[in-house]
Amino acid sequence: MSSVFIAGPASWNSLVVLDRLPEPVPHMQFAEESWQTIGGTSAGKALTLTALRRETLLYALSAVDEPGLRVRDALAAAGVNARWRDAAVTEQHLNLMTRAGERVSLYLAAPSEADAAHDEQLVAAMASADVLVLDLAAEPLRLLPLARSTGRPIWVDVHDYDGEAEFHRPFLAAADAVFCNADKLADPVAFLRSRIDAGASLAVCTLGADGAVAVDAAGDVHRVPAVPVEVIDTNGAGDAFLAGVLDAVLGGAAVPAALHAGAQAASQVLTTRHLHPLLDPVLDPARS
């Protein structure tokens, strides 16, 4: 069975739901709801791929502290196969959100890149996988040359890329498949076409409630609607979409069918307040 290697963030997050996002002036607001949970774009992808029974290895950094052990233990209990590297801090976010899906993410802590002490083992792990997913963070950025040396296809998720940010460019240059959202793109299809012209074989942009649009290697445009569900929380939906598409592509699906698989995977995540329903019995046993 084809396998996936994912490198990137796994975090411990505090989520706060507000009736509106805060204005940049001194004031007071009351939260409608708040909770703590697993975060991180790579953790989200690994959870969905695990639920789809795709062989997956998550490589992530965290400190051996209380938040870090919570993240490691919860993902292990959810069945995620992970390789952890000890770091000085565990990634932590404070997410301010509204019921409409608006979000401001405050990074409270983020680990820096690791040293090269275990690179030989990491290269071996990447070389044994069929697809590599490298997410936006310092350590995956460091790993990009090593990943490219394996010759394995590289999938990247540049999230709300605005077409100009410098940090994203090495990821885009290495990508065989590019995923993003439309939050900061004036013309998503034009951006997707630019990635195909640059050498990617697939480029996809999620459009929130409007589904997603993709451009394939032949330059053909494909669209898929979102799957209607009662939305509890939008965190992780884009990660689940990529994971669903990747799993379908590895299973031999053509682009239209893969996009539908991605939309279905995203819909599952929208119905839980965690990154994936696999975490419900782990983090919310009383609700399960």
C-alpha positions as CSV (number, residue, x, y, z in Angstrom):
1,M,0.0,0.0,0.0
2,S,1.3,3.5,-0.8
3,S,2.5,5.5,2.2
4,V,2.8,9.1,3.2
5,F,5.5,11.0,5.1
6,I,4.3,14.3,6.7
7,A,6.6,16.8,8.3
8,G,5.3,19.9,10.1
9,P,3.4,21.3,13.1
10,A,1.5,19.5,15.8
11,S,0.4,21.9,18.5
12,W,-1.6,22.4,21.7
13,N,-4.3,25.1,21.1
14,S,-6.7,27.1,23.1
15,L,-9.9,28.0,21.0
16,V,-12.1,30.9,21.9
17,V,-15.4,31.5,20.2
18,L,-16.6,35.1,20.1
19,D,-19.6,36.8,18.6
20,R,-17.2,39.0,16.5
21,L,-13.5,39.2,16.1
22,P,-11.9,41.8,18.4
23,E,-11.4,45.3,17.1
24,P,-7.9,46.8,17.5
25,V,-8.9,49.1,20.4
26,P,-9.0,48.5,24.2
27,H,-12.2,46.8,25.1
28,M,-13.8,43.8,26.8
29,Q,-15.6,40.8,25.2
30,F,-17.2,37.7,26.7
31,A,-16.4,34.4,25.1
32,E,-19.4,32.2,23.9
33,E,-17.3,29.0,24.4
34,S,-13.7,27.9,24.8
35,W,-11.8,24.7,24.9
36,Q,-8.3,23.2,24.4
37,T,-7.4,20.7,21.7
38,I,-4.8,19.4,19.3
39,G,-3.8,21.8,16.5
40,G,-1.3,21.9,13.8
41,T,-1.7,21.5,10.0
42,S,0.4,18.4,9.9
43,A,-1.4,16.7,12.8
44,G,-4.7,17.4,11.0
45,K,-3.5,15.8,7.8
46,A,-2.1,12.8,9.6
47,L,-5.4,12.3,11.5
48,T,-7.4,12.2,8.3
49,L,-5.0,9.9,6.5
50,T,-5.0,7.6,9.6
51,A,-8.8,7.5,9.5
52,L,-8.7,6.6,5.8
53,R,-6.3,3.7,6.7
54,R,-3.5,5.1,4.7
55,E,0.0,4.2,6.0
56,T,1.3,7.5,7.4
57,L,4.3,8.7,9.4
58,L,4.1,12.1,11.0
59,Y,7.4,13.8,11.9
60,A,7.0,16.7,14.3
61,L,8.7,18.6,17.0
62,S,7.6,19.3,20.5
63,A,9.1,19.8,24.0
64,V,8.8,17.1,26.6
65,D,6.6,19.3,28.7
66,E,2.9,19.2,29.7
67,P,1.5,20.6,26.4
68,G,3.9,18.5,24.4
69,L,3.0,15.3,26.2
70,R,-0.7,16.0,25.7
71,V,-0.2,16.4,22.0
72,R,1.9,13.2,21.7
73,D,-0.4,11.1,23.9
74,A,-3.6,12.3,22.2
75,L,-2.3,11.6,18.7
76,A,-1.0,8.2,19.8
77,A,-4.4,7.4,21.3
78,A,-6.0,8.4,18.0
79,G,-3.8,5.9,16.2
80,V,-1.4,8.3,14.5
81,N,2.0,6.9,13.8
82,A,4.5,9.6,14.8
83,R,8.2,10.2,15.1
84,W,8.9,13.0,17.6
85,R,12.0,15.2,17.9
86,D,12.5,16.9,21.2
87,A,12.4,20.7,21.0
88,A,12.9,23.6,23.4
89,V,9.2,24.5,23.2
90,T,5.9,23.0,22.1
91,E,4.0,24.8,19.5
92,Q,0.9,26.5,21.0
93,H,-1.8,28.8,19.5
94,L,-4.6,30.9,20.8
95,N,-7.3,30.9,18.1
96,L,-10.0,33.6,18.3
97,M,-13.0,32.5,16.2
98,T,-16.5,33.3,15.2
99,R,-19.4,31.0,14.3
100,A,-19.1,32.2,10.7
101,G,-15.6,30.6,10.5
102,E,-13.5,33.8,10.9
103,R,-10.3,33.3,12.8
104,V,-7.3,35.0,14.2
105,S,-4.5,32.7,15.2
106,L,-2.0,34.0,17.8
107,Y,1.2,31.9,17.9
108,L,2.2,31.7,21.6
109,A,5.2,29.4,20.9
110,A,6.8,27.7,17.9
111,P,9.8,25.4,17.8
112,S,12.8,26.4,15.6
113,E,14.4,24.1,13.2
114,A,16.3,21.0,14.6
115,D,19.9,20.1,14.0
116,A,21.1,17.5,11.5
117,A,21.8,14.8,14.0
118,H,19.0,12.4,12.7
119,D,18.9,13.4,9.1
120,E,20.1,10.1,7.8
121,Q,17.1,8.3,9.4
122,L,14.8,11.0,8.2
123,V,16.0,10.7,4.6
124,A,15.5,6.9,4.8
125,A,12.0,7.4,6.1
126,M,11.2,9.9,3.3
127,A,12.8,7.6,0.6
128,S,10.6,4.7,1.8
129,A,7.4,6.8,1.4
130,D,5.5,7.3,-1.9
131,V,4.5,10.9,-1.2
132,L,6.0,13.6,1.0
133,V,3.9,16.3,2.6
134,L,6.0,19.3,3.9
135,D,4.1,21.9,5.7
136,L,4.9,25.5,6.4
137,A,7.3,25.6,9.4
138,A,11.0,26.0,10.1
139,E,11.9,22.3,10.3
140,P,10.1,21.3,7.0
141,L,11.8,24.2,5.3
142,R,15.2,22.8,6.5
143,L,14.2,19.4,5.2
144,L,13.2,20.6,1.7
145,P,16.6,19.9,0.1
146,L,16.7,16.4,1.7
147,A,13.2,15.7,0.5
148,R,14.0,16.7,-3.0
149,S,17.1,14.5,-3.0
150,T,14.8,11.4,-2.5
151,G,13.0,12.0,-5.8
152,R,9.6,11.4,-4.1
153,P,6.7,13.7,-5.1
154,I,6.3,16.6,-2.7
155,W,2.9,18.0,-1.8
156,V,2.7,21.4,0.0
157,D,-0.1,23.4,1.6
158,V,0.6,27.2,1.5
159,H,-2.7,28.0,3.2
160,D,-3.6,31.7,2.8
161,Y,-0.7,32.6,0.6
162,D,-1.0,36.1,-0.9
163,G,1.2,35.4,-4.0
164,E,4.1,37.4,-2.6
165,A,5.2,36.1,0.9
166,E,8.9,35.1,0.8
167,F,8.7,32.2,3.3
168,H,6.4,30.2,1.0
169,R,8.5,30.4,-2.1
170,P,10.9,27.5,-1.4
171,F,7.9,25.2,-0.7
172,L,6.2,26.3,-4.0
173,A,9.5,25.7,-5.9
174,A,9.7,22.2,-4.6
175,A,6.0,21.2,-5.0
176,D,4.6,18.6,-7.3
177,A,1.2,19.4,-5.9
178,V,0.1,22.7,-4.4
179,F,-2.8,23.4,-2.1
180,C,-4.0,26.8,-0.8
181,N,-7.1,28.7,0.2
182,A,-8.6,31.7,-1.5
183,D,-8.5,34.1,1.5
184,K,-5.8,36.4,0.0
185,L,-5.9,35.5,-3.7
186,A,-7.7,37.9,-6.0
187,D,-7.8,35.3,-8.8
188,P,-7.4,31.7,-7.5
189,V,-7.5,30.0,-10.9
190,A,-4.8,32.3,-12.3
191,F,-2.6,31.4,-9.3
192,L,-3.3,27.7,-9.8
193,R,-2.4,28.0,-13.5
194,S,0.9,29.7,-12.6
195,R,1.8,26.7,-10.4
196,I,1.1,24.3,-13.2
197,D,3.2,26.4,-15.6
198,A,6.0,26.3,-13.0
199,G,6.0,22.5,-13.1
200,A,3.4,21.3,-10.6
201,S,1.2,18.5,-11.7
202,L,-1.8,19.5,-9.6
203,A,-2.9,22.8,-8.0
204,V,-5.9,23.1,-5.7
205,C,-7.6,26.1,-4.0
206,T,-10.3,25.6,-1.3
207,L,-13.1,28.1,-1.4
208,G,-14.8,27.5,2.0
209,A,-18.5,27.0,1.6
210,D,-18.1,27.2,-2.1
211,G,-16.1,24.0,-2.3
212,A,-12.8,23.9,-4.2
213,V,-11.3,24.5,-7.6
214,A,-8.3,22.7,-9.2
215,V,-6.1,22.8,-12.3
216,D,-4.5,19.6,-13.4
217,A,-1.3,18.9,-15.4
218,A,-3.2,19.4,-18.7
219,G,-4.4,22.8,-17.7
220,D,-8.0,21.6,-17.2
221,V,-10.1,23.3,-14.5
222,H,-12.2,21.2,-12.1
223,R,-14.6,22.3,-9.4
224,V,-16.3,20.5,-6.6
225,P,-19.0,21.7,-4.2
226,A,-18.7,21.5,-0.5
227,V,-20.6,18.7,1.2
228,P,-23.5,20.2,3.2
229,V,-23.1,19.5,7.0
230,E,-23.9,21.2,10.2
231,V,-20.7,23.0,10.9
232,I,-19.4,22.9,14.5
233,D,-15.8,24.1,13.9
234,T,-13.9,24.9,10.7
235,N,-10.4,24.3,12.1
236,G,-8.6,21.6,10.1
237,A,-11.0,21.4,7.2
238,G,-8.4,22.4,4.6
239,D,-6.0,19.8,6.0
240,A,-8.6,17.1,5.8
241,F,-9.4,18.1,2.2
242,L,-5.8,17.8,1.1
243,A,-5.5,14.4,2.9
244,G,-8.7,13.1,1.3
245,V,-7.4,14.2,-2.2
246,L,-4.0,12.6,-1.5
247,D,-5.5,9.3,-0.4
248,A,-7.7,9.2,-3.4
249,V,-4.9,10.0,-5.8
250,L,-2.7,7.3,-4.3
251,G,-5.6,4.9,-4.8
252,G,-5.7,5.7,-8.5
253,A,-8.5,8.2,-8.7
254,A,-8.7,10.9,-11.4
255,V,-8.8,14.5,-10.3
256,P,-12.6,15.0,-10.2
257,A,-13.1,11.9,-8.0
258,A,-10.1,12.9,-5.8
259,L,-11.7,16.3,-5.3
260,H,-14.9,14.7,-4.2
261,A,-13.0,12.5,-1.8
262,G,-11.4,15.6,-0.4
263,A,-14.7,17.4,0.1
264,Q,-16.0,14.3,1.9
265,A,-13.0,14.2,4.2
266,A,-13.4,17.9,5.0
267,S,-17.0,17.4,5.9
268,Q,-16.1,14.9,8.5
269,V,-13.9,17.4,10.3
270,L,-16.4,20.2,10.2
271,T,-18.7,18.2,12.5
272,T,-16.3,18.1,15.5
273,R,-14.7,20.7,17.6
274,H,-11.4,18.9,17.2
275,L,-9.1,18.3,14.2
276,H,-10.8,15.0,13.5
277,P,-13.5,12.8,15.0
278,L,-10.8,10.4,15.9
279,L,-9.9,12.8,18.7
280,D,-13.5,13.0,20.2
281,P,-13.2,9.9,22.4
282,V,-9.6,10.9,23.4
283,L,-10.2,14.6,24.3
284,D,-14.0,14.6,24.9
285,P,-14.9,11.2,26.3
286,A,-18.0,12.5,28.1
287,R,-19.3,13.8,24.8
288,S,-18.6,10.7,22.8
